[in-house]
């Protein structure tokens, strides 16, 4: 059986306000990603220094980590001066 695949290319021509909105949105996304990465690296370094910490981690630790980072980022964004 032969399957044909199609690909579509789209090009956007945003207006000036849309461009500004994209820049702000991607800036915020990059900020949150970097903060979460920083926190994850810190936790990894702590677990290397403390072998008991590795044994305490479970399958739900990734979900717990995500939720805690999300909650931290939400409280930080409400009080951060970098917001537009």
DSSP file (Angstrom, degrees, kcal/mol; ACC not computed):
  #  RESIDUE AA STRUCTURE BP1 BP2  ACC     N-H-->O    O-->H-N    N-H-->O    O-->H-N    TCO  KAPPA ALPHA  PHI   PSI    X-CA   Y-CA   Z-CA
    1    1 A X              0   0    0      0, 0.0     2,-0.5     0, 0.0     0, 0.0   0.000 360.0 360.0 360.0 129.2    0.0    0.0    0.0
    2    2 A X        -     0   0    0      2,-0.0     2,-0.5     0, 0.0     0, 0.0  -0.820 360.0-160.0 -99.4 130.3    1.4    3.4   -1.0
    3    3 A X        -     0   0    0     -2,-0.5     2,-0.5     2,-0.0     0, 0.0  -0.936   5.6-149.9-112.0 128.4    0.8    6.4    1.2
    4    4 A X        -     0   0    0     -2,-0.5     2,-0.4     2,-0.0    -2,-0.0  -0.817   9.2-156.8 -97.0 134.2    1.2    9.9   -0.1
    5    5 A X        -     0   0    0     -2,-0.5     2,-0.4     2,-0.0    -2,-0.0  -0.908   4.2-158.7-110.5 137.8    2.3   12.6    2.2
    6    6 A X        -     0   0    0     -2,-0.4     2,-0.4     2,-0.0    -2,-0.0  -0.885   2.2-162.2-113.7 146.5    1.5   16.2    1.6
    7    7 A X        -     0   0    0     -2,-0.4     2,-0.4     2,-0.0    -2,-0.0  -0.981   2.3-161.9-126.7 141.5    3.3   19.2    3.1
    8    8 A X        -     0   0    0     -2,-0.4     2,-0.4     2,-0.0    -2,-0.0  -0.957   3.0-156.9-121.6 141.2    2.1   22.7    3.3
    9    9 A X        -     0   0    0     -2,-0.4     2,-0.4     2,-0.0    -2,-0.0  -0.959  10.7-172.1-116.4 136.2    4.1   25.8    3.8
   10   10 A X        -     0   0    0     -2,-0.4     2,-0.4     2,-0.0    -2,-0.0  -0.956   8.4-158.9-125.1 145.7    2.6   29.0    5.2
   11   11 A X        -     0   0    0     -2,-0.4     2,-0.4     2,-0.0    -2,-0.0  -0.992  11.3-148.5-124.7 131.7    4.2   32.4    5.5
   12   12 A X        -     0   0    0     -2,-0.4     2,-0.3     1,-0.0    -2,-0.0  -0.763  10.8-167.5 -99.8 143.8    2.8   35.0    8.0
   13   13 A X        -     0   0    0     -2,-0.4    -2,-0.0     0, 0.0    -1,-0.0  -0.705  22.0-168.5-124.4  77.7    2.9   38.7    7.4
   14   14 A X        -     0   0    0     -2,-0.3     2,-0.1     1,-0.1    -2,-0.0  -0.294  20.2-117.1 -70.9 152.6    2.0   40.0   10.9
   15   15 A X     >  -     0   0    0      1,-0.1     4,-2.5     4,-0.0     5,-0.2  -0.285  37.6 -95.1 -75.7 171.4    1.2   43.6   11.4
   16   16 A X  H  > S+     0   0    0      1,-0.2     4,-2.3     2,-0.2     5,-0.2   0.918 126.3  48.4 -59.1 -46.6    3.4   45.8   13.7
   17   17 A X  H  > S+     0   0    0      1,-0.2     4,-2.1     2,-0.2    -1,-0.2   0.887 112.0  50.3 -62.1 -36.0    1.2   45.2   16.8
   18   18 A X  H  > S+     0   0    0      2,-0.2     4,-2.6     1,-0.2    -2,-0.2   0.902 108.7  52.2 -66.8 -39.9    1.2   41.4   16.1
   19   19 A X  H  X S+     0   0    0     -4,-2.5     4,-2.5     1,-0.2    -2,-0.2   0.921 110.1  48.6 -60.3 -44.3    5.0   41.4   15.8
   20   20 A X  H  X S+     0   0    0     -4,-2.3     4,-2.3     1,-0.2    -1,-0.2   0.892 110.7  51.0 -62.9 -39.6    5.3   43.2   19.1
   21   21 A X  H  X S+     0   0    0     -4,-2.1     4,-2.7     2,-0.2    -2,-0.2   0.913 110.2  49.0 -64.4 -43.0    2.9   40.7   20.7
   22   22 A X  H  X S+     0   0    0     -4,-2.6     4,-2.8     2,-0.2     5,-0.3   0.917 110.9  50.6 -61.0 -43.9    4.9   37.7   19.3
   23   23 A X  H  X S+     0   0    0     -4,-2.5     4,-1.9     1,-0.2    -2,-0.2   0.920 113.2  45.1 -62.0 -44.8    8.1   39.3   20.6
   24   24 A X  H  X S+     0   0    0     -4,-2.3     4,-2.3     2,-0.2    -2,-0.2   0.922 114.3  49.2 -64.3 -44.5    6.7   39.7   24.1
   25   25 A X  H  X S+     0   0    0     -4,-2.7     4,-2.4     1,-0.2    -2,-0.2   0.943 113.7  44.0 -62.4 -49.3    5.1   36.3   24.1
   26   26 A X  H  X S+     0   0    0     -4,-2.8     4,-2.3     1,-0.2    -1,-0.2   0.822 111.3  55.7 -68.0 -29.7    8.3   34.5   23.1
   27   27 A X  H  X S+     0   0    0     -4,-1.9     4,-2.1    -5,-0.3    -1,-0.2   0.915 109.7  45.7 -64.9 -42.8   10.3   36.6   25.5
   28   28 A X  H  X S+     0   0    0     -4,-2.3     4,-2.6     2,-0.2     5,-0.2   0.909 112.3  50.8 -65.6 -42.7    8.1   35.5   28.4
   29   29 A X  H  X S+     0   0    0     -4,-2.4     4,-2.6     1,-0.2    -2,-0.2   0.921 111.2  48.3 -61.3 -43.9    8.3   31.8   27.2
   30   30 A X  H  X S+     0   0    0     -4,-2.3     4,-2.5     2,-0.2    -1,-0.2   0.897 111.1  51.4 -63.5 -40.7   12.1   32.0   27.1
   31   31 A X  H  X S+     0   0    0     -4,-2.1     4,-2.1     2,-0.2    -2,-0.2   0.941 112.7  44.2 -61.6 -48.8   12.2   33.6   30.5
   32   32 A X  H  X S+     0   0    0     -4,-2.6     4,-2.5     2,-0.2     5,-0.2   0.911 113.2  51.7 -64.2 -42.9   10.0   30.9   32.1
   33   33 A X  H  X S+     0   0    0     -4,-2.6     4,-2.6    -5,-0.2    -1,-0.2   0.934 110.9  47.6 -59.5 -46.6   11.9   28.1   30.3
   34   34 A X  H  X S+     0   0    0     -4,-2.5     4,-2.4     1,-0.2    -1,-0.2   0.878 111.5  50.4 -64.9 -37.5   15.3   29.4   31.5
   35   35 A X  H  X S+     0   0    0     -4,-2.1     4,-2.1     2,-0.2    -1,-0.2   0.914 112.4  46.7 -65.5 -42.4   14.0   29.8   35.1
   36   36 A X  H  X S+     0   0    0     -4,-2.5     4,-2.4     2,-0.2    -2,-0.2   0.899 112.6  50.2 -66.5 -39.3   12.7   26.2   35.1
   37   37 A X  H  X S+     0   0    0     -4,-2.6     4,-2.5    -5,-0.2     5,-0.2   0.914 109.3  51.6 -63.7 -42.4   15.9   24.9   33.6
   38   38 A X  H  X S+     0   0    0     -4,-2.4     4,-2.1     1,-0.2    -2,-0.2   0.908 111.4  47.4 -59.4 -43.5   17.9   26.8   36.3
   39   39 A X  H  X S+     0   0    0     -4,-2.1     4,-2.4     2,-0.2    -2,-0.2   0.899 111.5  50.4 -65.5 -41.4   15.8   25.2   39.0
   40   40 A X  H  X S+     0   0    0     -4,-2.4     4,-2.2     2,-0.2    -2,-0.2   0.900 110.6  49.0 -65.2 -40.6   16.1   21.7   37.4
   41   41 A X  H  X S+     0   0    0     -4,-2.5     4,-2.7     2,-0.2    -1,-0.2   0.907 110.3  52.0 -63.9 -41.7   19.9   22.0   37.2
   42   42 A X  H  X S+     0   0    0     -4,-2.1     4,-2.2     1,-0.2    -2,-0.2   0.923 110.7  47.1 -61.2 -44.5   20.0   23.2   40.8
   43   43 A X  H  X S+     0   0    0     -4,-2.4     4,-2.1     2,-0.2    -1,-0.2   0.877 111.5  51.6 -64.9 -37.4   18.0   20.1   42.0
   44   44 A X  H  X S+     0   0    0     -4,-2.2     4,-1.7     2,-0.2    -2,-0.2   0.927 109.9  48.7 -64.4 -44.7   20.2   17.8   39.9
   45   45 A X  H  X S+     0   0    0     -4,-2.7     4,-1.6     1,-0.2    -2,-0.2   0.896 111.0  51.1 -63.2 -39.9   23.4   19.3   41.5
   46   46 A X  H  X S+     0   0    0     -4,-2.2     4,-1.6     1,-0.2    -1,-0.2   0.895 108.4  51.4 -63.3 -39.3   21.8   18.9   44.9
   47   47 A X  H  < S+     0   0    0     -4,-2.1     7,-0.4     1,-0.2    -1,-0.2   0.813 106.5  54.6 -70.8 -28.1   21.0   15.2   44.2
   48   48 A X  H  < S+     0   0    0     -4,-1.7    -1,-0.2     1,-0.2    -2,-0.2   0.876 111.2  45.3 -69.2 -35.6   24.6   14.6   43.1
   49   49 A X  H  < S+     0   0    0     -4,-1.6     2,-0.6     1,-0.2    -2,-0.2   0.777 117.5  46.4 -76.9 -26.4   25.9   15.9   46.4
   50   50 A X    >X  -     0   0    0     -4,-1.6     3,-1.4    -5,-0.2     4,-0.7  -0.877  65.1-171.5-120.5  97.9   23.3   14.0   48.4
   51   51 A X  H >> S+     0   0    0     -2,-0.6     4,-0.9     1,-0.3     3,-0.5   0.783  85.0  63.3 -61.2 -26.5   23.0   10.3   47.3
   52   52 A X  H 3> S+     0   0    0      1,-0.2     4,-1.0     2,-0.2    -1,-0.3   0.801  92.5  64.5 -67.3 -27.2   19.9    9.8   49.5
   53   53 A X  H <> S+     0   0    0     -3,-1.4     4,-0.7     1,-0.2     3,-0.3   0.848  96.3  56.6 -66.4 -33.1   18.0   12.4   47.5
   54   54 A X  H X< S+     0   0    0     -4,-0.7     3,-0.7    -3,-0.5    -1,-0.2   0.881 103.8  53.0 -64.8 -38.0   18.2   10.2   44.4
   55   55 A X  H 3< S+     0   0    0     -4,-0.9    -1,-0.2     1,-0.2    -2,-0.2   0.772 103.3  58.1 -69.9 -24.9   16.5    7.3   46.2
   56   56 A X  H 3< S+     0   0    0     -4,-1.0    -1,-0.2    -3,-0.3    -2,-0.2   0.698  85.2  99.4 -79.3 -18.6   13.6    9.4   47.2
   57   57 A X    <<  +     0   0    0     -3,-0.7     2,-0.2    -4,-0.7    -3,-0.0  -0.380  51.7 179.9 -71.0 147.0   12.7   10.4   43.7
   58   58 A X    >   -     0   0    0     -2,-0.1     3,-1.7     1,-0.0     4,-0.4  -0.723  46.9 -83.0-133.7-175.4    9.8    8.5   42.0
   59   59 A X  T >  S+     0   0    0      1,-0.3     3,-0.6    -2,-0.2     4,-0.4   0.788 126.1  55.7 -63.4 -27.1    8.0    8.5   38.7
   60   60 A X  T 3> S+     0   0    0      1,-0.2     4,-2.7     2,-0.1    -1,-0.3   0.481  80.9  91.4 -84.6  -0.8    5.8   11.4   39.9
   61   61 A X  H <> S+     0   0    0     -3,-1.7     4,-2.7     1,-0.2    -1,-0.2   0.866  83.4  53.1 -65.4 -34.3    8.8   13.6   40.6
   62   62 A X  H <> S+     0   0    0     -3,-0.6     4,-2.4    -4,-0.4    -1,-0.2   0.923 112.0  45.1 -65.7 -42.8    8.8   15.1   37.1
   63   63 A X  H  > S+     0   0    0     -4,-0.4     4,-2.5     2,-0.2    -2,-0.2   0.922 114.2  49.1 -65.9 -43.2    5.1   16.0   37.4
   64   64 A X  H  X S+     0   0    0     -4,-2.7     4,-2.5     1,-0.2    -2,-0.2   0.901 110.8  51.0 -61.8 -41.2    5.7   17.4   40.9
   65   65 A X  H  X S+     0   0    0     -4,-2.7     4,-2.5    -5,-0.2     5,-0.2   0.928 110.3  48.9 -61.6 -45.9    8.7   19.4   39.6
   66   66 A X  H  X S+     0   0    0     -4,-2.4     4,-2.7     1,-0.2    -2,-0.2   0.926 112.1  48.2 -60.6 -45.5    6.6   20.8   36.8
   67   67 A X  H  X S+     0   0    0     -4,-2.5     4,-2.5     1,-0.2    -1,-0.2   0.911 112.1  48.6 -63.6 -42.8    3.8   21.8   39.1
   68   68 A X  H  X S+     0   0    0     -4,-2.5     4,-2.3     2,-0.2    -1,-0.2   0.906 113.3  47.5 -66.1 -39.2    6.1   23.5   41.6
   69   69 A X  H  X S+     0   0    0     -4,-2.5     4,-2.8     2,-0.2    -2,-0.2   0.907 111.5  51.0 -65.9 -41.0    7.9   25.4   38.9
   70   70 A X  H  X S+     0   0    0     -4,-2.7     4,-2.2    -5,-0.2    -2,-0.2   0.926 111.5  47.1 -61.6 -44.2    4.6   26.5   37.4
   71   71 A X  H  X S+     0   0    0     -4,-2.5     4,-2.0     1,-0.2    -1,-0.2   0.899 113.1  49.0 -65.3 -39.9    3.4   27.7   40.8
   72   72 A X  H  X S+     0   0    0     -4,-2.3     4,-2.2     1,-0.2    -2,-0.2   0.916 111.6  48.9 -64.7 -42.0    6.7   29.6   41.4
   73   73 A X  H  X S+     0   0    0     -4,-2.8     4,-2.5     1,-0.2    -2,-0.2   0.870 109.3  52.8 -68.2 -34.6    6.6   31.2   38.0
   74   74 A X  H  X S+     0   0    0     -4,-2.2     4,-1.2    -5,-0.2    -1,-0.2   0.910 111.6  45.0 -66.5 -41.0    3.0   32.3   38.5
   75   75 A X  H  X S+     0   0    0     -4,-2.0     4,-0.8     1,-0.2    -2,-0.2   0.869 114.7  49.5 -71.1 -33.7    3.8   34.0   41.8
   76   76 A X  H >X S+     0   0    0     -4,-2.2     4,-1.2     1,-0.2     3,-0.7   0.898 106.9  54.2 -69.7 -39.8    6.9   35.6   40.3
   77   77 A X  H 3< S+     0   0    0     -4,-2.5    -1,-0.2     1,-0.3    -2,-0.2   0.817 102.2  58.1 -67.8 -28.3    5.2   36.9   37.3
   78   78 A X  H 3< S+     0   0    0     -4,-1.2    -1,-0.3     1,-0.2    -2,-0.2   0.814 119.3  29.8 -68.8 -28.2    2.5   38.7   39.3
   79   79 A X  H << S+     0   0    0     -4,-0.8    -2,-0.2    -3,-0.7    -1,-0.2   0.446  93.2 115.2-110.6  -1.2    5.2   40.7   41.1
   80   80 A X     <  -     0   0    0     -4,-1.2     3,-0.5     1,-0.1    -3,-0.0  -0.425  55.1-149.5 -77.1 145.2    8.0   40.9   38.5
   81   81 A X  S    S+     0   0    0      1,-0.2    -1,-0.1    -2,-0.1    -4,-0.1   0.589  88.4  74.5 -86.0 -11.0    8.9   44.3   37.1
   82   82 A X  S    S+     0   0    0      2,-0.0    -1,-0.2     0, 0.0    -5,-0.1   0.630  71.4 108.0 -79.0 -11.6    9.8   42.9   33.6
   83   83 A X              0   0    0     -3,-0.5   -59,-0.0    -6,-0.1    -5,-0.0  -0.343 360.0 360.0 -66.2 147.9    6.2   42.4   32.7
   84   84 A X              0   0    0    -60,-0.0    -1,-0.1    -2,-0.0    -3,-0.0   0.396 360.0 360.0 -97.9 360.0    4.8   44.7   30.1
